[in-house]
Structure formats: C-alpha cells, structure tokens
Amino acid sequence: MTQCLRRFAGALALCLFWATAAVAGQPVPALTISGAPGLPADFAHLPHVRPDAPKGGTLRMGSIGTFDSFHPFIMRGMPAAQISLTYETLGESNRNEDFAIYGLLANSFELAPDRTWLICRLHPEARFSDGKPVTADDVAFTFRALVEHGSPFYRDYYAQVAGVDVLDAHAVRFRFATRDNPELPVIVAQLPVLPAHWWQGRDFSAPQREAAPGSGPYRVREHRPGASITYERVPGWWGERLSINRGRYNFDAVRCDYYRDVTVARQAFLGGEFDLWSESTIKDWAESYDVPAVRDGRIVREEIPHGRTEGMSGFIFNTRQPRFADARVRRAVAMAFDFEWTNKALFHGAYLRCPSYFTNSEFAAPPLPGEGELALLEPLRDKLDPAVFGEISRPTAGDGSGDIRPRLREALALLRGAGWDLRDGVLRNARGEQLRFTLLLSSKGLERVVLPYRRNLERMGIAMDVQVADQTQYVARIRAFDFDMMYATLRQSNSPGNEQRSFWTSAAAERPGSRNYAGIRDAAVDALVERIVAAPDRTTLTDAVRALDRVLLHGAYVVPGWYSDKLRVAHWKTRVAHPATPPRGGMDVHTWWATDANPAPGEGTTPHTEAAR
C-alpha cells in the first residue's frame, strides 16, 4: 500500500512479539512484552514532544504524483496524502519504545489468562468528525470489512483472529484461533476504526471520492483531485486532551500540494511554496541547496540520527520471470553492481551498503550461524543448500576505483554454470536468447545510479533496459508483479512478526498486492516465518529472524543497495519548528508547530547536526 494510516502504519512498524497485559485478565491501559510499559499509567505526554507547543498556523507539505481516492485500505486507487490524519486506531505506539502500545480509542485492554481473547474498551467520549459516537459496532464492522473486502494484506495479518464479538456499546472482544501466536493481542490493538454508519450502502472494495468521517484530529476541508488537499483541525476533537496526543497535531490546517516529480517538488520547497522537505538524494543534499534562503538561515538543514531498523533496499529480482529463476543468474547479475564506486563517485561517500534484510538491527544474521539459529535450521537441512550452514556470502567489496574485472569473470563463470554463454559480446542461452530484462524505476533521479550498473552488465553481454514510470503506473505494476526487476526498500519493524508472511511466504507470492515482490517460494522460508510468528520470547525471535535473514541472503533475491543512518531534513525556520529531541525513529512531523504561533522564549528548532553549507 502506498498510503497507510498514520497510526496504523506506525503500529505495524512495531509488530510486537509478546503482547501481554500487565496482569492477565485485568483491564490495563497498555500492552507490553512483559512487565511494565516504559511510561507510567498516569504519564502526562510522550517523551519526544513539547507538551505546551503553540497551536495554530498551517503546515504546508509537498507530495509526488497524484491521488484519486480517500480510501487507503484497498489495492485500487491512489489515496490522498496524509489521509491517515482523519483516522485513529485502538492503540498508539510510543516511538521511543519498541515493545509497548498504549490506548488511544481504547482506554483499556483485557487479555484472557489463557490468551484466547482480548477485550478492548473504548473511550465513551470518542467521536467521529460528524459527531457520531465511536462504538463497538464500528470496531466489529472495520475488522470484518478489512478482512473480507480490504487489501489482501489484512487477510494475512488478521488470519489468526477467529472473530470479533460486540459485548456492549463500548466493549468488543477479539477471539484468537491459536494460542501459539503471542503477537495477536497487539495486532488487534493496531486496528483502525472506521464509521459503520457512513459505509452503509457504499462499496468498501471501491475507491472513494468522498472522505469518510474519522475520529482523528483532522478532517478534509477542500481538495483539487490530483493537485492538492487541505485538512483542518476538527473543532472540539475528542482526543485532544489524551496524554498520548498532548503536544501533537499543533497546526490548525495541513495542506499537501502535488508535484510531478522530486526535482520539481524540491525547487518548489526552495522557492517557499511549502515548509519542509525530507531529502532522499545525497547528491541534491550536497549540491542543490546553494540558495539565498539557505545562506541567510531562513532554511535550516539538519541531519538527524535515527535508530530504526532499515530493512533491505536494493534491486529486487522478480523470480516469477524464468530468466531469474536460477539463483546463480541472480548472483551473477548482482556482482555487476559496483556499490563502492557508486558511493564514492555519486553519493559523496554518505551511504552504507545494506548487509541484511534487517539492516541496522540486532536481527541481521552474523557471518556464521549461532547455536540458536542452528537449532532452527537443522530440521530444515533437507530443504536447504548446505552452503546456508557456512559463512554468509556477501557482495564482494570493491576499492572504489571502478575496476571490477575479476568480479565480472567470476560472474561469467556462474552464468556458464547456469547455461548461459558469451558469444560475440552477447550472453545467450541454449535457445540463442539474450539475457535481457527491464529495470522499473519510480524516480528519474535513480537513472544516473543505474546507468553505470547497466554498462557493467553490458560488459558481460547482458542487456538491461531502464523504464521510469509515474507513481500511479509504478504502484499498479508492482501490485500486479508486472516487472522484471525494480528498485525498492523493504521496510522492517523493530520486532518482526505476522507481517513477515506477506513479505516472504509461498502463499503471498501468488497473491497480487502482497509484499513478496520477489516471488519467493521456499518451504524452508515458510517454516522460518512461522517460527518468527510463534516466538515465545526475544531470544527465540532473534534466532528465528537471523535464520530467515541467512536463508534469504543465500537466495540472492535482491541486489543489495544502500541506506543511511541519518534523516536529512530541511525546513523554513521562519515558518515551522520542532522539539529539541526527536524520537528514536528520527522525526515525528506531528510534533512540529508554526513559529508564527507565539512560541515560548528559547524554544524552536534545535539542529542536531546541521549539514555543511
């Protein structure tokens, strides 16, 4: 999904592995892995906010592409940017904790002593923006609608929730089909809640041109399809006084303007058309900000360190295509990408290469499997290549000179073993067909990165065509797995769980809209995913994820790309400011405020590491 609910996406990023109430069978305000949550029951506000942040003003943001729907829960259509501001979930995460979720629409949770059900009790004062109360019927409606008519992701994610029962107007019970998935209580606490009364007579599986009333802090005020959308604060928003919301959602309005590509949007930002910009291109970060507003300090650039799990970025093979069915071919094609030269020549040496599908986390597999991993891998030995039990084979590091001839010779040997021969400068199989494929991109900015890669492939007789699609076409094609290779980032949570089924399993490979873009069909991978889902403790979870990472790396489904351990953000200091200490994830834009809204003395922007000008 291109757009997700603000809170739902944040909660999905948690994917906690052992959700338990502080005392089983008793109502509690938060769910944790075990023991007490990081914040006391009477906490006043989240640690990373300014609780007395001034209210008022407008936050202006830029978005790329277009939109044609206000319905982010299905595969069809392109949902409007920031539509998640209109919705809420049962629980909310604290971005400084990996393993806790606090009540939002729900004011308490009660977990059965035998873990077969969870009761969520709603705040009686919770209201949708049309004034209707949020009830248990709305919760039950939402769960059933998502599972039956929503994106296929939801059917996977809630597969082990047997059903939902309305107990009274403000209490709902979720029944679990298994006791072996300790994540299930948190999964249901992540549920967004939609208005059942509004959806009566409407097709939940179809894009919507009208925004449904939500219980969130904002509602749609006006929009121009494909051009802009403006949200306004809901008058008397029911959740404003909750501790979880204090110091957040400070703007009276949030406006998103659409631009055809990143270059145009960046120029619009530098020209003052909107307020902040998160830079994803290091070349532009280094070279495109020499403008008066930066030089005189009106625009501030910050590099904000973060501790989030980065997952895997890279060139993803679609193994549904016969040319990429053989892992030897994938390894050979991967060897032609010279990251070290690319980083030095094009990225100013600012990036690191992704070593894992769980980069920047404790879940990244070490070079050799440990005792816990081996205990999980040994029963699968007959399904695994023996090399999996040895040292991980990572991409050979170059010296940055661009000379990778030894590596290309090694790649050609792999290709010959897979039935491909270099004849007259063209790599052909026994049928005389050239190894040729198309790389699908969503941004023209990546073209300069992939052209040197294409030249290296040409030296082996491989033809790589490059196609840049607009955002709408790109999303439609990846949902349908209509590509040979694409560049993407497979984001991961700080505690993997149920969502791994959508990323890697054989069932997901056959289901359009899943995140198994590579088309992985591997019984050992399927088994390891289930071990992750059922992990009873942190140690077991870590071993299971590392084992999965090891098997995936051996499968060579991705040409590993790059990542940064910093966020690069620029903003107009004269318009917006943020708290001095960001959350561990790096940035929470909904804690920002307008600087013309009378900020307190001494408050304002506090750069962490301002980039060199």
C-alpha positions as CSV (number, residue, x, y, z in Angstrom):
1,M,0.0,0.0,0.0
2,T,1.3,3.4,-0.9
3,Q,-0.6,5.2,1.8
4,C,-1.3,3.8,5.2
5,L,-3.0,5.1,8.3
6,R,-0.6,7.3,10.3
7,R,-1.2,5.3,13.5
8,F,-1.8,2.0,11.8
9,A,1.4,2.2,9.8
10,G,3.3,3.3,13.0
11,A,1.8,0.4,14.9
12,L,2.6,-2.0,12.1
13,A,6.2,-0.9,12.4
14,L,6.1,-2.3,16.0
15,C,4.9,-5.8,15.2
16,L,5.5,-6.8,18.8
17,F,6.4,-10.4,19.5
18,W,5.0,-10.9,23.0
19,A,2.0,-8.9,23.8
20,T,0.7,-9.3,27.3
21,A,-1.3,-7.3,29.7
22,A,0.4,-6.3,32.9
23,V,-1.9,-8.7,34.7
24,A,-3.7,-11.2,32.6
25,G,-7.5,-10.9,32.9
26,Q,-7.5,-7.4,34.3
27,P,-8.0,-4.2,32.4
28,V,-4.8,-2.2,31.7
29,P,-4.1,1.0,29.8
30,A,-1.2,-0.5,27.7
31,L,0.0,-3.8,26.2
32,T,3.7,-4.7,26.7
33,I,6.0,-7.6,26.0
34,S,6.2,-8.4,29.7
35,G,6.3,-6.4,32.9
36,A,5.5,-2.7,33.0
37,P,5.4,-0.4,30.0
38,G,8.0,2.3,29.7
39,L,5.6,5.1,30.6
40,P,3.6,5.1,33.9
41,A,-0.2,4.8,33.8
42,D,-0.5,8.5,34.6
43,F,2.1,9.7,32.1
44,A,1.5,13.3,31.0
45,H,2.8,13.2,27.4
46,L,5.1,11.3,25.2
47,P,8.8,11.9,25.8
48,H,9.7,13.5,22.5
49,V,7.0,16.2,22.4
50,R,6.9,19.8,23.6
51,P,3.7,19.5,25.7
52,D,2.9,23.2,25.6
53,A,3.6,23.6,21.8
54,P,1.6,26.5,20.4
55,K,-1.4,25.8,18.4
56,G,-2.3,27.5,15.1
57,G,-1.0,28.1,11.6
58,T,-0.8,25.9,8.6
59,L,1.7,23.1,7.8
60,R,2.4,23.1,4.0
61,M,3.8,19.9,2.6
62,G,4.7,18.5,-0.8
63,S,3.7,15.2,-2.3
64,I,4.7,13.4,-5.5
65,G,2.4,12.1,-8.1
66,T,-1.4,12.3,-7.8
67,F,-4.4,10.9,-5.9
68,D,-7.9,9.8,-6.9
69,S,-9.3,8.2,-3.7
70,F,-9.8,8.8,0.0
71,H,-9.8,5.1,0.8
72,P,-6.4,3.8,1.8
73,F,-7.5,0.3,2.8
74,I,-7.8,-1.3,-0.6
75,M,-5.5,-2.0,-3.6
76,R,-7.4,0.1,-6.0
77,G,-6.8,3.8,-6.4
78,M,-4.2,6.2,-5.1
79,P,-5.2,7.5,-1.7
80,A,-4.7,11.2,-0.8
81,A,-1.5,12.1,1.1
82,Q,-1.9,12.4,4.9
83,I,-5.4,10.9,4.8
84,S,-4.4,9.0,7.9
85,L,-4.8,12.2,9.9
86,T,-8.5,11.6,9.8
87,Y,-8.4,8.1,11.3
88,E,-7.4,6.5,14.6
89,T,-6.5,3.1,15.9
90,L,-7.4,1.3,19.1
91,G,-3.9,1.7,20.4
92,E,-0.9,4.0,19.7
93,S,2.8,3.4,19.9
94,N,5.5,5.4,21.8
95,R,8.2,6.0,19.2
96,N,10.8,5.6,21.8
97,E,9.7,2.1,22.8
98,D,9.8,-1.0,20.6
99,F,7.6,-3.1,22.8
100,A,4.6,-1.2,24.1
101,I,1.3,0.1,22.7
102,Y,-0.9,2.5,24.6
103,G,-4.6,3.0,24.5
104,L,-6.0,5.6,22.0
105,L,-9.6,4.9,21.0
106,A,-9.4,2.1,23.6
107,N,-9.0,3.2,27.1
108,S,-8.1,-0.3,28.4
109,F,-7.2,-3.8,27.3
110,E,-8.0,-7.1,29.0
111,L,-6.2,-10.2,27.9
112,A,-7.6,-13.7,28.8
113,P,-5.3,-15.6,31.2
114,D,-5.1,-18.4,28.6
115,R,-4.5,-15.8,25.8
116,T,-7.6,-16.9,23.8
117,W,-9.2,-13.4,23.6
118,L,-8.7,-9.7,24.1
119,I,-11.3,-7.2,25.2
120,C,-10.9,-3.6,24.2
121,R,-13.0,-1.0,26.0
122,L,-13.5,2.3,24.1
123,H,-13.4,5.8,25.5
124,P,-17.1,6.7,25.8
125,E,-16.4,10.2,24.6
126,A,-14.8,9.1,21.4
127,R,-16.5,10.7,18.4
128,F,-16.2,10.8,14.6
129,S,-15.9,14.2,13.0
130,D,-19.6,14.1,12.1
131,G,-20.4,14.0,15.8
132,K,-21.5,10.3,15.8
133,P,-20.0,8.2,18.7
134,V,-17.4,5.6,18.1
135,T,-18.9,2.3,19.2
136,A,-18.0,-1.4,19.4
137,D,-20.2,-1.9,16.3
138,D,-17.7,0.3,14.4
139,V,-14.8,-1.8,15.6
140,A,-16.5,-5.1,14.6
141,F,-17.6,-3.6,11.2
142,T,-14.0,-2.4,10.5
143,F,-12.4,-5.8,11.3
144,R,-14.9,-7.7,9.0
145,A,-14.7,-5.1,6.2
146,L,-10.9,-5.2,6.1
147,V,-10.7,-9.0,6.2
148,E,-13.4,-9.5,3.6
149,H,-13.0,-6.6,1.3
150,G,-9.8,-4.8,2.1
151,S,-6.3,-5.2,0.7
152,P,-5.1,-8.8,0.8
153,F,-2.6,-7.7,3.4
154,Y,-5.3,-7.6,6.0
155,R,-6.5,-11.1,5.4
156,D,-2.9,-12.3,6.1
157,Y,-2.4,-10.0,9.1
158,Y,-5.6,-11.0,10.9
159,A,-5.7,-14.6,9.7
160,Q,-5.4,-16.0,13.2
161,V,-8.1,-13.8,14.7
162,A,-11.1,-16.1,14.7
163,G,-13.7,-13.4,15.1
164,V,-15.0,-10.4,17.0
165,D,-17.9,-10.1,19.4
166,V,-19.7,-6.9,20.5
167,L,-20.1,-7.1,24.3
168,D,-21.8,-3.7,24.8
169,A,-21.8,-0.2,23.2
170,H,-18.1,0.4,24.2
171,A,-16.6,-3.1,24.6
172,V,-15.5,-5.6,21.9
173,R,-13.9,-9.0,22.3
174,F,-11.5,-10.5,19.7
175,R,-11.3,-14.3,19.7
176,F,-8.0,-15.9,18.7
177,A,-7.7,-19.1,16.6
178,T,-4.4,-20.1,18.3
179,R,-2.5,-19.7,21.5
180,D,0.8,-20.0,19.7
181,N,1.0,-16.5,18.2
182,P,1.8,-14.2,21.2
183,E,1.6,-11.2,18.9
184,L,-2.1,-11.4,18.3
185,P,-3.2,-9.0,21.1
186,V,-1.1,-6.3,19.7
187,I,-2.2,-7.0,16.2
188,V,-5.8,-6.3,17.1
189,A,-4.7,-3.2,19.1
190,Q,-3.4,-1.8,15.9
191,L,-6.8,-1.9,14.2
192,P,-8.0,1.3,12.7
193,V,-11.7,2.1,13.4
194,L,-14.0,3.3,10.6
195,P,-17.6,4.6,10.8
196,A,-20.0,1.8,10.0
197,H,-22.9,4.2,9.5
198,W,-21.1,6.1,6.7
199,W,-20.2,2.9,4.9
200,Q,-23.8,1.6,4.7
201,G,-24.8,1.5,1.0
202,R,-21.2,2.0,-0.1
203,D,-18.8,-0.5,-1.7
204,F,-15.9,-1.0,0.6
205,S,-13.8,-2.6,-2.2
206,A,-14.0,0.5,-4.4
207,P,-12.1,3.8,-4.4
208,Q,-14.0,6.6,-2.7
209,R,-14.2,10.2,-4.0
210,E,-15.6,11.4,-0.7
211,A,-13.7,11.3,2.6
212,A,-15.4,9.3,5.4
213,P,-15.7,11.0,8.8
214,G,-12.9,9.7,11.1
215,S,-12.2,10.1,14.8
216,G,-8.7,11.6,14.1
217,P,-7.6,15.2,14.7
218,Y,-8.3,16.4,11.2
219,R,-10.9,16.3,8.5
220,V,-10.8,17.1,4.8
221,R,-11.6,20.8,4.2
222,E,-11.1,21.1,0.5
223,H,-9.3,19.3,-2.3
224,R,-8.5,19.5,-6.0
225,P,-8.2,15.9,-7.3
226,G,-4.6,15.2,-8.2
227,A,-3.4,18.7,-7.3
228,S,-3.8,19.5,-3.6
229,I,-5.7,18.6,-0.4
230,T,-6.2,20.6,2.8
231,Y,-7.1,19.2,6.2
232,E,-8.5,21.3,9.0
233,R,-8.5,20.5,12.7
234,V,-11.7,19.0,13.9
235,P,-13.4,21.5,16.2
236,G,-13.6,20.1,19.7
237,W,-11.7,17.0,18.7
238,W,-12.5,14.4,21.3
239,G,-8.9,13.1,21.7
240,E,-7.1,16.4,22.2
241,R,-6.8,16.1,26.0
242,L,-5.4,12.5,26.0
243,S,-1.9,12.2,27.3
244,I,-0.9,10.3,24.1
245,N,-1.8,13.3,22.0
246,R,-0.6,16.2,24.1
247,G,1.9,18.3,22.2
248,R,0.9,16.8,18.9
249,Y,-1.2,17.9,15.9
250,N,-0.5,21.6,16.6
251,F,-1.4,23.1,13.2
252,D,-4.9,24.4,12.5
253,A,-4.5,23.1,9.0
254,V,-2.3,20.7,7.0
255,R,-2.1,21.3,3.2
256,C,-0.4,18.9,0.7
257,D,0.4,20.1,-2.8
258,Y,1.2,17.6,-5.5
259,Y,4.2,17.8,-7.9
260,R,5.0,15.6,-10.9
261,D,8.5,14.6,-9.6
262,V,11.0,15.1,-6.9
263,T,13.0,17.7,-8.7
264,V,10.1,20.0,-9.3
265,A,9.0,19.5,-5.6
266,R,12.4,20.3,-4.3
267,Q,12.5,23.5,-6.3
268,A,9.1,24.4,-5.1
269,F,10.2,24.0,-1.5
270,L,13.3,26.1,-2.0
271,G,11.1,28.7,-3.6
272,G,8.9,28.8,-0.5
273,E,5.8,27.0,-1.7
274,F,5.8,24.6,1.3
275,D,7.5,24.3,4.6
276,L,9.7,21.2,5.0
277,W,11.4,18.6,2.8
278,S,12.9,15.2,3.6
279,E,15.8,14.8,1.2
280,S,16.4,11.3,-0.2
281,T,19.1,12.1,-2.8
282,I,22.5,12.8,-1.3
283,K,23.7,14.5,-4.5
284,D,21.0,17.1,-4.2
285,W,21.6,17.4,-0.5
286,A,25.2,18.3,-1.2
287,E,24.6,20.4,-4.4
288,S,21.1,21.8,-4.7
289,Y,20.8,24.0,-1.6
290,D,23.0,26.9,-2.5
291,V,20.2,29.4,-2.5
292,P,19.7,32.7,-0.6
293,A,17.2,31.2,1.9
294,V,19.8,28.6,3.0
295,R,22.7,31.0,3.0
296,D,20.9,33.6,5.2
297,G,19.5,31.0,7.6
298,R,15.8,31.1,6.7
299,I,16.0,27.5,5.6
300,V,17.7,25.2,8.1
301,R,19.2,21.8,7.0
302,E,19.5,19.1,9.6
303,E,21.0,15.6,9.7
304,I,19.0,13.7,12.3
305,P,20.5,10.3,13.5
306,H,18.0,7.5,13.9
307,G,18.0,4.0,15.4
308,R,15.3,2.4,13.3
309,T,15.6,-0.9,11.5
310,E,16.3,-0.2,7.9
311,G,15.3,-3.5,6.2
312,M,16.7,-4.0,2.7
313,S,17.0,-1.5,-0.1
314,G,18.0,-2.7,-3.5
315,F,17.3,-4.1,-6.9
316,I,14.6,-6.8,-6.5
317,F,14.5,-9.7,-8.9
318,N,11.1,-11.0,-9.9
319,T,11.8,-14.7,-9.8
320,R,8.4,-15.4,-11.4
321,Q,10.3,-14.4,-14.6
322,P,12.1,-17.5,-16.0
323,R,15.3,-15.6,-16.6
324,F,15.7,-15.0,-12.9
325,A,14.5,-18.4,-11.6
326,D,18.1,-19.6,-11.2
327,A,19.9,-18.2,-8.1
328,R,23.2,-18.4,-10.0
329,V,21.9,-15.9,-12.6
330,R,20.8,-13.6,-9.8
331,R,24.2,-13.7,-8.1
332,A,26.0,-13.0,-11.3
333,V,23.8,-10.0,-12.1
334,A,24.3,-8.7,-8.6
335,M,28.0,-8.9,-8.9
336,A,28.0,-6.3,-11.7
337,F,26.7,-3.6,-9.3
338,D,29.8,-1.7,-8.0
339,F,28.5,-0.1,-4.8
340,E,31.8,1.2,-3.6
341,W,32.4,3.2,-6.9
342,T,28.8,4.4,-6.9
343,N,29.1,5.6,-3.3
344,K,32.4,7.4,-3.9
345,A,31.5,8.9,-7.3
346,L,27.8,9.6,-6.9
347,F,26.9,9.6,-3.2
348,H,29.7,11.6,-1.7
349,G,30.6,8.6,0.4
350,A,27.5,9.2,2.5
351,Y,25.8,5.8,2.3
352,L,26.4,2.3,3.8
353,R,25.5,-0.9,1.9
354,C,22.6,-3.0,3.2
355,P,24.2,-6.2,4.6
356,S,20.9,-7.8,5.7
357,Y,17.1,-7.9,5.2
358,F,17.0,-6.5,8.7
359,T,19.8,-3.8,8.3
360,N,20.7,-1.7,11.3
361,S,19.2,-4.1,13.9
362,E,20.1,-7.0,16.1
363,F,18.2,-9.3,13.7
364,A,20.9,-9.1,11.0
365,A,22.4,-12.6,10.6
366,P,26.1,-12.8,11.8
367,P,28.7,-14.3,9.5
368,L,28.2,-17.8,10.9
369,P,25.0,-19.3,12.4
370,G,25.0,-19.5,16.2
371,E,23.6,-22.3,18.3
372,G,20.1,-20.9,18.4
373,E,20.0,-20.5,14.6
374,L,21.3,-24.0,14.0
375,A,18.6,-25.4,16.2
376,L,16.1,-23.9,13.8
377,L,18.0,-24.6,10.6
378,E,18.9,-28.3,11.2
379,P,15.4,-29.7,11.0
380,L,15.2,-27.9,7.6
381,R,18.5,-29.2,6.3
382,D,16.9,-31.3,3.5
383,K,15.3,-28.2,2.2
384,L,18.4,-26.0,2.3
385,D,21.6,-25.7,0.3
386,P,24.4,-26.9,2.5
387,A,26.1,-23.5,1.9
388,V,23.5,-21.9,4.2
389,F,25.2,-23.5,7.2
390,G,28.5,-21.9,6.3
391,E,29.6,-18.3,6.2
392,I,27.2,-15.8,4.6
393,S,28.3,-14.9,1.1
394,R,28.1,-11.2,0.9
395,P,28.7,-9.0,-2.2
396,T,32.5,-8.6,-2.9
397,A,33.5,-5.2,-1.8
398,G,35.4,-3.1,-4.4
399,D,38.0,-0.5,-3.9
400,G,36.0,2.4,-5.4
401,S,38.2,2.5,-8.5
402,G,35.6,1.1,-10.8
403,D,37.8,-1.8,-11.8
404,I,35.7,-4.9,-11.2
405,R,37.0,-7.2,-14.0
406,P,37.9,-10.1,-11.6
407,R,34.4,-10.0,-10.2
408,L,32.8,-10.0,-13.7
409,R,34.9,-13.0,-14.7
410,E,33.6,-14.8,-11.6
411,A,30.0,-13.8,-12.6
412,L,30.5,-15.1,-16.1
413,A,31.6,-18.5,-14.6
414,L,28.4,-18.6,-12.6
415,L,26.4,-17.8,-15.7
416,R,28.1,-20.5,-17.7
417,G,27.1,-23.0,-15.0
418,A,23.5,-21.8,-15.3
419,G,23.5,-22.5,-19.1
420,W,24.5,-19.0,-20.5
421,D,27.4,-18.4,-22.8
422,L,29.0,-15.2,-24.0
423,R,29.1,-15.3,-27.8
424,D,30.2,-12.3,-29.9
425,G,29.6,-10.0,-27.0
426,V,26.1,-11.2,-26.2
427,L,25.1,-13.6,-23.4
428,R,22.8,-16.2,-24.8
429,N,21.2,-19.4,-23.6
430,A,21.0,-22.7,-25.5
431,R,18.0,-21.4,-27.4
432,G,20.0,-18.4,-28.6
433,E,18.1,-15.9,-26.4
434,Q,19.9,-13.0,-24.9
435,L,19.7,-12.4,-21.2
436,R,17.7,-9.2,-21.3
437,F,15.5,-7.6,-18.7
438,T,13.9,-4.2,-17.8
439,L,14.5,-2.4,-14.6
440,L,11.4,-0.5,-13.4
441,L,12.0,2.8,-11.5
442,S,9.7,5.3,-9.9
443,S,12.1,8.2,-10.0
444,K,14.3,9.7,-12.7
445,G,16.8,10.6,-10.1
446,L,17.9,6.9,-9.9
447,E,18.8,6.8,-13.6
448,R,22.3,8.3,-13.1
449,V,22.9,5.5,-10.5
450,V,21.8,2.6,-12.7
451,L,23.4,3.7,-15.9
452,P,27.0,2.6,-14.7
453,Y,25.4,-0.6,-13.5
454,R,24.0,-1.1,-17.0
455,R,27.4,-0.6,-18.5
456,N,28.9,-3.3,-16.3
457,L,26.2,-5.7,-17.3
458,E,26.8,-4.9,-21.0
459,R,30.4,-6.0,-20.5
460,M,29.0,-9.5,-19.7
461,G,26.7,-9.4,-22.7
462,I,23.6,-8.7,-20.6
463,A,21.1,-6.0,-21.7
464,M,19.3,-4.1,-19.0
465,D,16.6,-1.6,-20.2
466,V,15.6,1.1,-17.8
467,Q,12.0,2.3,-17.6
468,V,10.8,5.2,-15.3
469,A,7.1,5.0,-14.6
470,D,4.9,7.7,-13.0
471,Q,3.7,7.0,-9.5
472,T,0.3,5.7,-10.4
473,Q,1.6,3.3,-13.0
474,Y,4.5,2.2,-10.8
475,V,2.2,1.3,-7.9
476,A,-0.2,-0.6,-10.2
477,R,2.6,-2.6,-11.8
478,I,4.3,-3.7,-8.5
479,R,0.9,-4.6,-7.1
480,A,0.4,-6.9,-10.1
481,F,4.1,-8.1,-10.1
482,D,4.4,-6.8,-13.6
483,F,8.2,-6.2,-13.7
484,D,11.5,-7.9,-14.2
485,M,13.5,-6.0,-11.7
486,M,12.6,-2.9,-9.6
487,Y,14.4,-0.8,-7.0
488,A,12.6,-0.6,-3.7
489,T,13.0,-0.5,0.0
490,L,11.6,-3.4,2.0
491,R,11.0,-1.7,5.4
492,Q,11.1,-3.8,8.5
493,S,9.9,-3.3,12.1
494,N,11.9,-3.2,15.3
495,S,10.3,-6.5,16.2
496,P,9.3,-8.7,13.2
497,G,6.1,-10.8,13.4
498,N,3.0,-11.6,11.5
499,E,3.8,-9.2,8.6
500,Q,6.6,-11.5,7.5
501,R,4.1,-13.8,5.9
502,S,3.3,-11.0,3.4
503,F,6.9,-10.4,2.6
504,W,8.3,-13.9,2.0
505,T,5.9,-16.8,2.0
506,S,4.8,-19.1,-0.9
507,A,1.2,-18.1,-0.4
508,A,2.0,-14.4,-0.6
509,A,4.0,-15.0,-3.8
510,E,0.7,-15.9,-5.6
511,R,-1.4,-13.1,-4.2
512,P,-1.3,-9.7,-6.1
513,G,-0.8,-6.8,-3.7
514,S,1.4,-8.8,-1.3
515,R,4.9,-7.6,-0.4
516,N,6.5,-10.7,-1.7
517,Y,7.7,-8.8,-4.8
518,A,10.5,-11.3,-5.4
519,G,8.0,-14.2,-5.8
520,I,9.9,-16.3,-3.1
521,R,8.5,-19.9,-2.9
522,D,10.6,-21.8,-0.4
523,A,9.4,-24.3,2.1
524,A,12.2,-23.5,4.5
525,V,11.4,-19.8,4.4
526,D,7.7,-20.6,5.1
527,A,8.7,-22.7,8.1
528,L,11.0,-20.0,9.5
529,V,8.3,-17.3,9.1
530,E,6.0,-19.4,11.2
531,R,8.7,-19.8,13.9
532,I,9.0,-16.0,14.0
533,V,5.3,-15.6,14.4
534,A,5.2,-18.1,17.2
535,A,8.4,-17.0,19.0
536,P,7.6,-17.0,22.8
537,D,10.5,-14.7,23.8
538,R,13.0,-12.2,22.5
539,T,15.9,-14.7,22.3
540,T,13.9,-17.2,20.2
541,L,12.6,-14.4,18.0
542,T,16.1,-13.1,17.3
543,D,17.4,-16.5,16.4
544,A,14.4,-17.1,14.1
545,V,14.8,-13.8,12.3
546,R,18.5,-14.3,11.9
547,A,17.9,-17.7,10.4
548,L,15.4,-16.3,8.0
549,D,17.8,-13.5,7.1
550,R,20.5,-16.1,6.4
551,V,18.3,-18.1,4.1
552,L,17.1,-15.0,2.2
553,L,20.6,-13.7,1.7
554,H,21.7,-17.1,0.3
555,G,18.7,-16.9,-2.1
556,A,20.1,-13.8,-3.7
557,Y,16.6,-12.3,-4.3
558,V,17.9,-8.7,-4.1
559,V,21.0,-6.8,-5.3
560,P,21.7,-5.1,-2.0
561,G,21.5,-1.3,-2.2
562,W,22.3,1.4,0.3
563,Y,20.9,3.2,3.3
564,S,21.8,6.0,5.7
565,D,21.7,6.1,9.5
566,K,20.6,9.7,9.3
567,L,17.5,11.5,8.1
568,R,18.2,14.7,6.1
569,V,15.5,17.3,6.6
570,A,15.3,20.9,5.5
571,H,12.7,23.3,6.7
572,W,11.8,27.0,6.7
573,K,12.9,28.2,10.2
574,T,10.7,31.3,9.7
575,R,7.6,29.1,9.5
576,V,7.9,25.8,11.4
577,A,9.9,24.4,14.4
578,H,10.2,21.1,16.2
579,P,11.1,19.8,19.7
580,A,14.7,19.7,20.7
581,T,14.9,15.9,21.0
582,P,13.4,13.7,18.2
583,P,12.1,10.2,18.8
584,R,14.4,7.3,18.2
585,G,12.9,6.9,14.7
586,G,14.2,10.3,13.7
587,M,11.3,12.6,13.2
588,D,7.6,13.0,14.1
589,V,6.3,15.8,12.0
590,H,3.1,15.9,14.0
591,T,5.0,17.3,17.0
592,W,6.0,20.4,15.0
593,W,4.4,23.8,15.3
594,A,4.1,27.1,13.4
595,T,6.8,29.6,14.5
596,D,4.4,32.5,14.0
597,A,2.1,30.9,16.6
598,N,3.9,32.7,19.5
599,P,6.4,30.1,20.6
600,A,7.8,30.3,24.1
601,P,11.2,32.0,24.6
602,G,14.1,29.7,24.0
603,E,12.0,27.1,22.1
604,G,12.3,26.5,18.4
605,T,14.4,24.5,16.1
606,T,17.4,22.8,17.6
607,P,19.6,21.3,14.8
608,H,21.3,18.0,15.8
609,T,24.0,18.1,13.1
610,E,23.4,20.9,10.7
611,A,24.8,19.9,7.3
612,A,27.8,21.9,5.9
613,R,26.7,24.8,3.8
